[in-house]
């Protein structure tokens, strides 16, 4: 059954260039154009996340701070920190990105689609009361909370972005109905395990320094995920571990992402992936399309 792409043109209006020199101004729009060119992948227009859905993962004062950016003048920027810059389009961009995942959860539950890929803004560094690392709201975490609220019993989140999904891990540190599995390259923000942060068994994190370690880590992590027997799998699909990426240096190739999609599809549960990092524009778009296409075969 093919993967449904969840997208909305307003998501691509956020000016990304101010966030990092590695970020192409039209990054999301370009990824969207490549993925939607594949007519084998049906598309659905994303809806906005409701305040109730956002509040399951974020505090009200933080959401108000984000929502207030709608009042910024055209071209005016507000920095949450050095790499997380807001403008007047940020709120709509991020609530559509979160809403895409919530909508995909409902559609999977209703049997309207088996698998989904959400072309939205990255979220896995965002914590309850703060954004960070280019992230404003945590889309995959909001989606997992929504899945539990909708009646899913065991939700696995797999995060293969080169950076740690620190915000996602913290969201579910006391929620054993969610199994969080990730690989991450050490030395980046969010690498809190190195500082002795205590984590329970349902938060499974593996450090990697090269492609061989990455593949071995996922072979082990996927065994743990199978033992958890998820009825829904969410994926933080970041492609910045790719060999061509200007940020990550793990040396991952297209073949690794193809292999991961194959392995994840064989878990037997519906899969909803949401885009995270990936800063080599052409390679991220190609790998995201490859991953989504393979997932649906
Ligand atoms: Zn990343």
Boltz pocket constraint, residues with backbone or C-beta under 6 A from the ligand:
constraints:
  - pocket:
      binder: B
      contacts: [[A, 161], [A, 162], [A, 163], [A, 238], [A, 240], [A, 276], [A, 277], [A, 278]]
      max_distance: 6.0
